[in-house]
């Protein structure tokens, strides 16, 4: 049986009367790279802060490598490496000094410090700049140093928050390759807004929307779910309102996309004839009608553009 390295169960987090997280469950297995997707304000950062021990949940439990993070916070946090969106870089230190300092704080034994730092630098491509000041490094090398500090103590779990933001295309490719390699030894939870990054680095993805996990599946599984629904892209020069489109019989979901609408049909229905008829009779001037591919982007948009939460116990459609 695959070992579960992150186990979040029934976690809710309140900020006053605002429910940032609503009874979420999430598991990440050993050696897995899992993408964590959601629009701004969906609850990604709150989840990662709770998981890394920086914030307590209002309800629920979190275990890392089988250790309850609330009952044994010091032991659990020692199993975690965390790279926030803005890496904690100390510009007056060299790369080696920086990693040695953080490894010491994380209780790496003195007789293992040099080996641990050398290994982290080698894995992150930092050996050639080991003695350079961090302030003099490029954005890409600073990001590598941020990842190195997250793994220098050999954690079971690595949490990466937007690790490629602000990098150039070459740096992005190199960091993505590094993330894939980390998955062979660590369990990685990768938070990002960049959908191609998820496809290129992750085996599985969880989507969070309005504080709830609305999907948890493999990349292929999510795209198969999208293909399993009849979806079409329509574009008009005089487009109707969103509310009107939603009222057309057979329409399950309407999602703004580029300069048109992604319209998904209810099972065993076909709203296209009525859409075409209304386009003509109402003067919407239909410019484009094409089948929508079952891409990760399509399913992400379908899952994260609902305007209201379902009521308690209501099934979340995908």
Buried (B, 14 or more C-beta within 10 A) or exposed (E): EEEBBBBBEEBBBEEEEEBBBBBBBBBBBBBBBBBBBBBEEBBBBBBBBBBBBEBEBEEBBBBBBEBBBBEEEEEBBBBBBBBBBEBEBBEEBBBBBBBBBBBBEBEBEEEEBEEBBBBBBEBBBBEEBBEBBBEEBEEBBBBBBBBBBBBBBBBBBBBBBBBBBEBEEEBBEBBBEBBBEBBEBBBBBBBBBBBEBBBBBBBBBBBBBBBBBBBBBEBEBBBEBBBEBBBBBBBBEEBBEEEEBEEBEBBBBBBEBEEBBBBBBBEEEEBBEEBBEBBEEEEBEBBEBEEBEBBBBBBBBBBBBBEEBEEEEEEEBB
